[in-house]
Amino acid sequence: MPDWLNPLDDGVVISLHVQPRASKNEIVGEVEGALKIRLTSPPVEGAANKLCCEFIAKLCGIPKRDVSIVSGEKSRHKRVMISGMQPEQAQAALNIS
């Protein structure tokens, strides 16, 4: 299991390194034990946090309400919880082997 993926009883928590103001939303790879993603929105007034949750939900094919930021709301390093998902499902949905 990758370092960025932590299983819980009711879902998983993924560690992210977020780069705001990118040209497109995408997963770049792993950086220092975190999954690096690029997002188009700026890091102001929670815009990047909202897009982060929406992007992860879209990739996983789940409702936005099942994705929430656990820590790091004002940081590039975030921990995001995906409720009701198994580690293997999350890993496959995020296309990381």
Backbone atoms as SQL, in Angstrom:
CREATE TABLE atoms (id INTEGER PRIMARY KEY, chain TEXT, resi INTEGER, resn TEXT, atom TEXT, x REAL, y REAL, z REAL);
INSERT INTO atoms VALUES
  (1, 'A', 1, 'MET', 'N', 0.843, -1.175, 0.000),
  (2, 'A', 1, 'MET', 'CA', 0.000, 0.000, 0.000),
  (3, 'A', 1, 'MET', 'C', 0.896, 1.250, 0.000),
  (4, 'A', 2, 'PRO', 'N', 0.577, 2.231, -0.827),
  (5, 'A', 2, 'PRO', 'CA', 1.411, 3.442, -0.879),
  (6, 'A', 2, 'PRO', 'C', 1.340, 4.260, 0.409),
  (7, 'A', 3, 'ASP', 'N', 2.372, 5.051, 0.647),
  (8, 'A', 3, 'ASP', 'CA', 2.451, 5.876, 1.852),
  (9, 'A', 3, 'ASP', 'C', 1.323, 6.902, 1.942),
  (10, 'A', 4, 'TRP', 'N', 0.820, 7.371, 0.809),
  (11, 'A', 4, 'TRP', 'CA', -0.194, 8.426, 0.791),
  (12, 'A', 4, 'TRP', 'C', -1.601, 7.916, 1.078),
  (13, 'A', 5, 'LEU', 'N', -1.764, 6.610, 1.186),
  (14, 'A', 5, 'LEU', 'CA', -3.084, 6.004, 1.371),
  (15, 'A', 5, 'LEU', 'C', -3.177, 5.332, 2.731),
  (16, 'A', 6, 'ASN', 'N', -4.127, 5.795, 3.565),
  (17, 'A', 6, 'ASN', 'CA', -4.306, 5.246, 4.912),
  (18, 'A', 6, 'ASN', 'C', -5.726, 4.715, 5.080),
  (19, 'A', 7, 'PRO', 'N', -5.881, 3.410, 5.306),
  (20, 'A', 7, 'PRO', 'CA', -7.217, 2.842, 5.471),
  (21, 'A', 7, 'PRO', 'C', -7.827, 3.176, 6.839),
  (22, 'A', 8, 'LEU', 'N', -9.133, 3.350, 6.859),
  (23, 'A', 8, 'LEU', 'CA', -9.914, 3.532, 8.080),
  (24, 'A', 8, 'LEU', 'C', -11.043, 2.512, 8.066),
  (25, 'A', 9, 'ASP', 'N', -11.790, 2.424, 9.159),
  (26, 'A', 9, 'ASP', 'CA', -12.913, 1.501, 9.213),
  (27, 'A', 9, 'ASP', 'C', -14.017, 1.879, 8.224),
  (28, 'A', 10, 'ASP', 'N', -14.215, 3.181, 8.025),
  (29, 'A', 10, 'ASP', 'CA', -15.325, 3.639, 7.188),
  (30, 'A', 10, 'ASP', 'C', -14.873, 4.372, 5.924),
  (31, 'A', 11, 'GLY', 'N', -13.639, 4.123, 5.483),
  (32, 'A', 11, 'GLY', 'CA', -13.146, 4.774, 4.275),
  (33, 'A', 11, 'GLY', 'C', -11.630, 4.808, 4.251),
  (34, 'A', 12, 'VAL', 'N', -11.089, 5.804, 3.541),
  (35, 'A', 12, 'VAL', 'CA', -9.643, 5.976, 3.453),
  (36, 'A', 12, 'VAL', 'C', -9.302, 7.458, 3.601),
  (37, 'A', 13, 'VAL', 'N', -8.076, 7.718, 4.014),
  (38, 'A', 13, 'VAL', 'CA', -7.557, 9.079, 4.046),
  (39, 'A', 13, 'VAL', 'C', -6.355, 9.113, 3.111),
  (40, 'A', 14, 'ILE', 'N', -6.350, 10.090, 2.215),
  (41, 'A', 14, 'ILE', 'CA', -5.217, 10.234, 1.317),
  (42, 'A', 14, 'ILE', 'C', -4.469, 11.525, 1.650),
  (43, 'A', 15, 'SER', 'N', -3.151, 11.432, 1.602),
  (44, 'A', 15, 'SER', 'CA', -2.304, 12.604, 1.825),
  (45, 'A', 15, 'SER', 'C', -2.016, 13.226, 0.472),
  (46, 'A', 16, 'LEU', 'N', -2.262, 14.530, 0.364),
  (47, 'A', 16, 'LEU', 'CA', -2.095, 15.237, -0.903),
  (48, 'A', 16, 'LEU', 'C', -1.111, 16.382, -0.780),
  (49, 'A', 17, 'HIS', 'N', -0.423, 16.645, -1.868),
  (50, 'A', 17, 'HIS', 'CA', 0.347, 17.887, -2.038),
  (51, 'A', 17, 'HIS', 'C', -0.344, 18.586, -3.203),
  (52, 'A', 18, 'VAL', 'N', -0.949, 19.734, -2.933),
  (53, 'A', 18, 'VAL', 'CA', -1.768, 20.428, -3.927),
  (54, 'A', 18, 'VAL', 'C', -1.010, 21.617, -4.507),
  (55, 'A', 19, 'GLN', 'N', -1.003, 21.699, -5.836),
  (56, 'A', 19, 'GLN', 'CA', -0.427, 22.850, -6.528),
  (57, 'A', 19, 'GLN', 'C', -1.573, 23.624, -7.170),
  (58, 'A', 20, 'PRO', 'N', -1.920, 24.787, -6.622),
  (59, 'A', 20, 'PRO', 'CA', -3.009, 25.588, -7.202),
  (60, 'A', 20, 'PRO', 'C', -2.551, 26.359, -8.444),
  (61, 'A', 21, 'ARG', 'N', -3.512, 26.935, -9.137),
  (62, 'A', 21, 'ARG', 'CA', -3.280, 27.762, -10.335),
  (63, 'A', 21, 'ARG', 'C', -2.530, 27.032, -11.433),
  (64, 'A', 22, 'ALA', 'N', -2.856, 25.787, -11.650),
  (65, 'A', 22, 'ALA', 'CA', -2.246, 25.008, -12.724),
  (66, 'A', 22, 'ALA', 'C', -3.054, 25.200, -14.004),
  (67, 'A', 23, 'SER', 'N', -2.529, 24.713, -15.103),
  (68, 'A', 23, 'SER', 'CA', -3.236, 24.861, -16.380),
  (69, 'A', 23, 'SER', 'C', -4.403, 23.889, -16.507),
  (70, 'A', 24, 'LYS', 'N', -4.332, 22.746, -15.791),
  (71, 'A', 24, 'LYS', 'CA', -5.447, 21.799, -15.791),
  (72, 'A', 24, 'LYS', 'C', -5.420, 20.977, -14.512),
  (73, 'A', 25, 'ASN', 'N', -6.553, 20.368, -14.197),
  (74, 'A', 25, 'ASN', 'CA', -6.653, 19.499, -13.025),
  (75, 'A', 25, 'ASN', 'C', -6.077, 18.142, -13.394),
  (76, 'A', 26, 'GLU', 'N', -5.106, 17.683, -12.611),
  (77, 'A', 26, 'GLU', 'CA', -4.488, 16.397, -12.911),
  (78, 'A', 26, 'GLU', 'C', -3.717, 15.863, -11.714),
  (79, 'A', 27, 'ILE', 'N', -3.529, 14.542, -11.718),
  (80, 'A', 27, 'ILE', 'CA', -2.662, 13.889, -10.748),
  (81, 'A', 27, 'ILE', 'C', -1.294, 13.790, -11.396),
  (82, 'A', 28, 'VAL', 'N', -0.273, 14.235, -10.677),
  (83, 'A', 28, 'VAL', 'CA', 1.073, 14.261, -11.230),
  (84, 'A', 28, 'VAL', 'C', 1.861, 13.016, -10.841),
  (85, 'A', 29, 'GLY', 'N', 1.693, 12.558, -9.616),
  (86, 'A', 29, 'GLY', 'CA', 2.438, 11.403, -9.124),
  (87, 'A', 29, 'GLY', 'C', 2.620, 11.496, -7.623),
  (88, 'A', 30, 'GLU', 'N', 3.645, 10.839, -7.127),
  (89, 'A', 30, 'GLU', 'CA', 3.924, 10.849, -5.697),
  (90, 'A', 30, 'GLU', 'C', 5.098, 11.764, -5.391),
  (91, 'A', 31, 'VAL', 'N', 4.983, 12.524, -4.298),
  (92, 'A', 31, 'VAL', 'CA', 6.050, 13.410, -3.847),
  (93, 'A', 31, 'VAL', 'C', 6.122, 13.328, -2.331),
  (94, 'A', 32, 'GLU', 'N', 7.244, 12.884, -1.807),
  (95, 'A', 32, 'GLU', 'CA', 7.489, 12.846, -0.370),
  (96, 'A', 32, 'GLU', 'C', 6.334, 12.227, 0.424),
  (97, 'A', 33, 'GLY', 'N', 5.875, 11.074, 0.023),
  (98, 'A', 33, 'GLY', 'CA', 4.827, 10.368, 0.740),
  (99, 'A', 33, 'GLY', 'C', 3.431, 10.918, 0.547),
  (100, 'A', 34, 'ALA', 'N', 3.251, 11.791, -0.433),
  (101, 'A', 34, 'ALA', 'CA', 1.930, 12.363, -0.715),
  (102, 'A', 34, 'ALA', 'C', 1.646, 12.240, -2.212),
  (103, 'A', 35, 'LEU', 'N', 0.386, 12.216, -2.542),
  (104, 'A', 35, 'LEU', 'CA', -0.051, 12.203, -3.931),
  (105, 'A', 35, 'LEU', 'C', -0.120, 13.654, -4.393),
  (106, 'A', 36, 'LYS', 'N', 0.619, 14.007, -5.436),
  (107, 'A', 36, 'LYS', 'CA', 0.649, 15.393, -5.905),
  (108, 'A', 36, 'LYS', 'C', -0.429, 15.597, -6.962),
  (109, 'A', 37, 'ILE', 'N', -1.261, 16.631, -6.739),
  (110, 'A', 37, 'ILE', 'CA', -2.263, 16.989, -7.727),
  (111, 'A', 37, 'ILE', 'C', -2.146, 18.467, -8.066),
  (112, 'A', 38, 'ARG', 'N', -2.483, 18.778, -9.293),
  (113, 'A', 38, 'ARG', 'CA', -2.513, 20.162, -9.752),
  (114, 'A', 38, 'ARG', 'C', -3.957, 20.552, -9.968),
  (115, 'A', 39, 'LEU', 'N', -4.321, 21.765, -9.509),
  (116, 'A', 39, 'LEU', 'CA', -5.685, 22.261, -9.631),
  (117, 'A', 39, 'LEU', 'C', -5.680, 23.635, -10.280),
  (118, 'A', 40, 'THR', 'N', -6.703, 23.926, -11.054),
  (119, 'A', 40, 'THR', 'CA', -6.770, 25.198, -11.780),
  (120, 'A', 40, 'THR', 'C', -7.159, 26.378, -10.908),
  (121, 'A', 41, 'SER', 'N', -7.835, 26.153, -9.817),
  (122, 'A', 41, 'SER', 'CA', -8.330, 27.268, -9.009),
  (123, 'A', 41, 'SER', 'C', -7.229, 27.881, -8.141),
  (124, 'A', 42, 'PRO', 'N', -7.378, 29.168, -7.803),
  (125, 'A', 42, 'PRO', 'CA', -6.412, 29.821, -6.908),
  (126, 'A', 42, 'PRO', 'C', -6.694, 29.439, -5.453),
  (127, 'A', 43, 'PRO', 'N', -5.694, 29.584, -4.584),
  (128, 'A', 43, 'PRO', 'CA', -5.882, 29.209, -3.180),
  (129, 'A', 43, 'PRO', 'C', -6.505, 30.325, -2.347),
  (130, 'A', 44, 'VAL', 'N', -7.606, 30.872, -2.802),
  (131, 'A', 44, 'VAL', 'CA', -8.268, 31.961, -2.071),
  (132, 'A', 44, 'VAL', 'C', -9.694, 31.571, -1.718),
  (133, 'A', 45, 'GLU', 'N', -10.118, 31.957, -0.532),
  (134, 'A', 45, 'GLU', 'CA', -11.487, 31.758, -0.061),
  (135, 'A', 45, 'GLU', 'C', -11.992, 30.321, -0.226),
  (136, 'A', 46, 'GLY', 'N', -11.110, 29.356, -0.061),
  (137, 'A', 46, 'GLY', 'CA', -11.510, 27.959, -0.108),
  (138, 'A', 46, 'GLY', 'C', -11.771, 27.406, -1.491),
  (139, 'A', 47, 'ALA', 'N', -11.461, 28.158, -2.545),
  (140, 'A', 47, 'ALA', 'CA', -11.732, 27.695, -3.905),
  (141, 'A', 47, 'ALA', 'C', -10.945, 26.436, -4.248),
  (142, 'A', 48, 'ALA', 'N', -9.673, 26.408, -3.872),
  (143, 'A', 48, 'ALA', 'CA', -8.848, 25.237, -4.161),
  (144, 'A', 48, 'ALA', 'C', -9.307, 24.025, -3.344),
  (145, 'A', 49, 'ASN', 'N', -9.728, 24.249, -2.108),
  (146, 'A', 49, 'ASN', 'CA', -10.232, 23.148, -1.280),
  (147, 'A', 49, 'ASN', 'C', -11.492, 22.539, -1.880),
  (148, 'A', 50, 'LYS', 'N', -12.392, 23.397, -2.328),
  (149, 'A', 50, 'LYS', 'CA', -13.637, 22.920, -2.931),
  (150, 'A', 50, 'LYS', 'C', -13.346, 22.126, -4.198),
  (151, 'A', 51, 'LEU', 'N', -12.484, 22.670, -5.057),
  (152, 'A', 51, 'LEU', 'CA', -12.136, 21.982, -6.292),
  (153, 'A', 51, 'LEU', 'C', -11.404, 20.686, -6.011),
  (154, 'A', 52, 'CYS', 'N', -10.576, 20.670, -4.986),
  (155, 'A', 52, 'CYS', 'CA', -9.854, 19.456, -4.602),
  (156, 'A', 52, 'CYS', 'C', -10.836, 18.327, -4.292),
  (157, 'A', 53, 'CYS', 'N', -11.826, 18.613, -3.476),
  (158, 'A', 53, 'CYS', 'CA', -12.830, 17.602, -3.120),
  (159, 'A', 53, 'CYS', 'C', -13.640, 17.175, -4.344),
  (160, 'A', 54, 'GLU', 'N', -14.028, 18.131, -5.175),
  (161, 'A', 54, 'GLU', 'CA', -14.792, 17.816, -6.385),
  (162, 'A', 54, 'GLU', 'C', -13.974, 16.952, -7.346),
  (163, 'A', 55, 'PHE', 'N', -12.703, 17.270, -7.507),
  (164, 'A', 55, 'PHE', 'CA', -11.827, 16.531, -8.410),
  (165, 'A', 55, 'PHE', 'C', -11.637, 15.090, -7.937),
  (166, 'A', 56, 'ILE', 'N', -11.371, 14.911, -6.655),
  (167, 'A', 56, 'ILE', 'CA', -11.197, 13.562, -6.100),
  (168, 'A', 56, 'ILE', 'C', -12.497, 12.764, -6.243),
  (169, 'A', 57, 'ALA', 'N', -13.637, 13.395, -5.954),
  (170, 'A', 57, 'ALA', 'CA', -14.928, 12.713, -6.081),
  (171, 'A', 57, 'ALA', 'C', -15.173, 12.276, -7.527),
  (172, 'A', 58, 'LYS', 'N', -14.862, 13.139, -8.461),
  (173, 'A', 58, 'LYS', 'CA', -15.064, 12.812, -9.878),
  (174, 'A', 58, 'LYS', 'C', -14.185, 11.640, -10.296),
  (175, 'A', 59, 'LEU', 'N', -12.910, 11.663, -9.898),
  (176, 'A', 59, 'LEU', 'CA', -12.000, 10.570, -10.240),
  (177, 'A', 59, 'LEU', 'C', -12.463, 9.238, -9.656),
  (178, 'A', 60, 'CYS', 'N', -13.003, 9.291, -8.436),
  (179, 'A', 60, 'CYS', 'CA', -13.441, 8.072, -7.755),
  (180, 'A', 60, 'CYS', 'C', -14.852, 7.652, -8.145),
  (181, 'A', 61, 'GLY', 'N', -15.572, 8.528, -8.843),
  (182, 'A', 61, 'GLY', 'CA', -16.936, 8.206, -9.260),
  (183, 'A', 61, 'GLY', 'C', -17.914, 8.138, -8.091),
  (184, 'A', 62, 'ILE', 'N', -17.729, 9.032, -7.131),
  (185, 'A', 62, 'ILE', 'CA', -18.582, 9.050, -5.942),
  (186, 'A', 62, 'ILE', 'C', -19.168, 10.450, -5.755),
  (187, 'A', 63, 'PRO', 'N', -20.206, 10.595, -4.932),
  (188, 'A', 63, 'PRO', 'CA', -20.760, 11.929, -4.662),
  (189, 'A', 63, 'PRO', 'C', -19.764, 12.823, -3.927),
  (190, 'A', 64, 'LYS', 'N', -19.851, 14.123, -4.179),
  (191, 'A', 64, 'LYS', 'CA', -18.954, 15.096, -3.530),
  (192, 'A', 64, 'LYS', 'C', -19.077, 15.054, -2.014),
  (193, 'A', 65, 'ARG', 'N', -20.258, 14.719, -1.509),
  (194, 'A', 65, 'ARG', 'CA', -20.463, 14.697, -0.058),
  (195, 'A', 65, 'ARG', 'C', -19.625, 13.618, 0.638),
  (196, 'A', 66, 'ASP', 'N', -19.112, 12.643, -0.116),
  (197, 'A', 66, 'ASP', 'CA', -18.305, 11.574, 0.460),
  (198, 'A', 66, 'ASP', 'C', -16.823, 11.925, 0.564),
  (199, 'A', 67, 'VAL', 'N', -16.455, 13.130, 0.124),
  (200, 'A', 67, 'VAL', 'CA', -15.058, 13.566, 0.163),
  (201, 'A', 67, 'VAL', 'C', -14.965, 14.813, 1.039),
  (202, 'A', 68, 'SER', 'N', -14.073, 14.786, 2.018),
  (203, 'A', 68, 'SER', 'CA', -13.917, 15.945, 2.899),
  (204, 'A', 68, 'SER', 'C', -12.458, 16.120, 3.306),
  (205, 'A', 69, 'ILE', 'N', -12.085, 17.359, 3.569),
  (206, 'A', 69, 'ILE', 'CA', -10.726, 17.662, 4.004),
  (207, 'A', 69, 'ILE', 'C', -10.652, 17.477, 5.521),
  (208, 'A', 70, 'VAL', 'N', -9.750, 16.615, 5.951),
  (209, 'A', 70, 'VAL', 'CA', -9.577, 16.312, 7.365),
  (210, 'A', 70, 'VAL', 'C', -8.612, 17.306, 8.010),
  (211, 'A', 71, 'SER', 'N', -7.549, 17.644, 7.299),
  (212, 'A', 71, 'SER', 'CA', -6.582, 18.617, 7.804),
  (213, 'A', 71, 'SER', 'C', -5.863, 19.294, 6.642),
  (214, 'A', 72, 'GLY', 'N', -5.332, 20.477, 6.906),
  (215, 'A', 72, 'GLY', 'CA', -4.567, 21.204, 5.910),
  (216, 'A', 72, 'GLY', 'C', -5.375, 22.145, 5.045),
  (217, 'A', 73, 'GLU', 'N', -6.471, 22.672, 5.565),
  (218, 'A', 73, 'GLU', 'CA', -7.316, 23.551, 4.766),
  (219, 'A', 73, 'GLU', 'C', -6.589, 24.792, 4.276),
  (220, 'A', 74, 'LYS', 'N', -5.584, 25.260, 5.013),
  (221, 'A', 74, 'LYS', 'CA', -4.846, 26.458, 4.613),
  (222, 'A', 74, 'LYS', 'C', -3.415, 26.130, 4.198),
  (223, 'A', 75, 'SER', 'N', -3.196, 24.895, 3.808),
  (224, 'A', 75, 'SER', 'CA', -1.864, 24.431, 3.448),
  (225, 'A', 75, 'SER', 'C', -1.895, 23.698, 2.112),
  (226, 'A', 76, 'ARG', 'N', -0.746, 23.573, 1.486),
  (227, 'A', 76, 'ARG', 'CA', -0.657, 22.768, 0.264),
  (228, 'A', 76, 'ARG', 'C', -0.708, 21.278, 0.605),
  (229, 'A', 77, 'HIS', 'N', -0.321, 20.948, 1.822),
  (230, 'A', 77, 'HIS', 'CA', -0.344, 19.555, 2.273),
  (231, 'A', 77, 'HIS', 'C', -1.672, 19.304, 2.970),
  (232, 'A', 78, 'LYS', 'N', -2.469, 18.433, 2.375),
  (233, 'A', 78, 'LYS', 'CA', -3.817, 18.176, 2.891),
  (234, 'A', 78, 'LYS', 'C', -4.004, 16.687, 3.136),
  (235, 'A', 79, 'ARG', 'N', -4.916, 16.398, 4.034),
  (236, 'A', 79, 'ARG', 'CA', -5.375, 15.021, 4.240),
  (237, 'A', 79, 'ARG', 'C', -6.856, 15.015, 3.921),
  (238, 'A', 80, 'VAL', 'N', -7.236, 14.164, 2.987),
  (239, 'A', 80, 'VAL', 'CA', -8.610, 14.118, 2.493),
  (240, 'A', 80, 'VAL', 'C', -9.199, 12.748, 2.766),
  (241, 'A', 81, 'MET', 'N', -10.397, 12.741, 3.365),
  (242, 'A', 81, 'MET', 'CA', -11.081, 11.487, 3.656),
  (243, 'A', 81, 'MET', 'C', -12.086, 11.177, 2.563),
  (244, 'A', 82, 'ILE', 'N', -12.072, 9.919, 2.132),
  (245, 'A', 82, 'ILE', 'CA', -13.060, 9.421, 1.183),
  (246, 'A', 82, 'ILE', 'C', -13.875, 8.379, 1.933),
  (247, 'A', 83, 'SER', 'N', -15.116, 8.695, 2.217),
  (248, 'A', 83, 'SER', 'CA', -15.973, 7.805, 2.998),
  (249, 'A', 83, 'SER', 'C', -16.487, 6.647, 2.142),
  (250, 'A', 84, 'GLY', 'N', -16.555, 5.471, 2.779),
  (251, 'A', 84, 'GLY', 'CA', -17.163, 4.315, 2.144),
  (252, 'A', 84, 'GLY', 'C', -16.352, 3.687, 1.031),
  (253, 'A', 85, 'MET', 'N', -15.057, 3.943, 0.964),
  (254, 'A', 85, 'MET', 'CA', -14.230, 3.390, -0.106),
  (255, 'A', 85, 'MET', 'C', -13.109, 2.555, 0.482),
  (256, 'A', 86, 'GLN', 'N', -12.837, 1.423, -0.143),
  (257, 'A', 86, 'GLN', 'CA', -11.740, 0.552, 0.275),
  (258, 'A', 86, 'GLN', 'C', -10.430, 1.061, -0.318),
  (259, 'A', 87, 'PRO', 'N', -9.288, 0.777, 0.331),
  (260, 'A', 87, 'PRO', 'CA', -7.998, 1.244, -0.178),
  (261, 'A', 87, 'PRO', 'C', -7.715, 0.822, -1.625),
  (262, 'A', 88, 'GLU', 'N', -8.052, -0.410, -1.954),
  (263, 'A', 88, 'GLU', 'CA', -7.810, -0.904, -3.312),
  (264, 'A', 88, 'GLU', 'C', -8.633, -0.130, -4.334),
  (265, 'A', 89, 'GLN', 'N', -9.873, 0.200, -3.971),
  (266, 'A', 89, 'GLN', 'CA', -10.736, 0.972, -4.861),
  (267, 'A', 89, 'GLN', 'C', -10.173, 2.369, -5.078),
  (268, 'A', 90, 'ALA', 'N', -9.723, 3.010, -4.010),
  (269, 'A', 90, 'ALA', 'CA', -9.163, 4.353, -4.117),
  (270, 'A', 90, 'ALA', 'C', -7.902, 4.344, -4.966),
  (271, 'A', 91, 'GLN', 'N', -7.043, 3.383, -4.733),
  (272, 'A', 91, 'GLN', 'CA', -5.811, 3.294, -5.484),
  (273, 'A', 91, 'GLN', 'C', -6.092, 3.095, -6.975),
  (274, 'A', 92, 'ALA', 'N', -7.042, 2.233, -7.301),
  (275, 'A', 92, 'ALA', 'CA', -7.399, 1.991, -8.701),
  (276, 'A', 92, 'ALA', 'C', -8.047, 3.233, -9.322),
  (277, 'A', 93, 'ALA', 'N', -8.922, 3.909, -8.584),
  (278, 'A', 93, 'ALA', 'CA', -9.622, 5.083, -9.113),
  (279, 'A', 93, 'ALA', 'C', -8.664, 6.225, -9.381),
  (280, 'A', 94, 'LEU', 'N', -7.628, 6.339, -8.581),
  (281, 'A', 94, 'LEU', 'CA', -6.668, 7.428, -8.750),
  (282, 'A', 94, 'LEU', 'C', -5.544, 7.040, -9.713),
  (283, 'A', 95, 'ASN', 'N', -5.658, 5.858, -10.327),
  (284, 'A', 95, 'ASN', 'CA', -4.730, 5.390, -11.350),
  (285, 'A', 95, 'ASN', 'C', -3.279, 5.361, -10.890),
  (286, 'A', 96, 'ILE', 'N', -3.065, 4.971, -9.659),
  (287, 'A', 96, 'ILE', 'CA', -1.715, 4.850, -9.120),
  (288, 'A', 96, 'ILE', 'C', -1.504, 3.394, -8.744),
  (289, 'A', 97, 'SER', 'N', -0.417, 2.823, -9.213),
  (290, 'A', 97, 'SER', 'CA', -0.161, 1.412, -8.913),
  (291, 'A', 97, 'SER', 'C', 0.815, 1.233, -7.769);
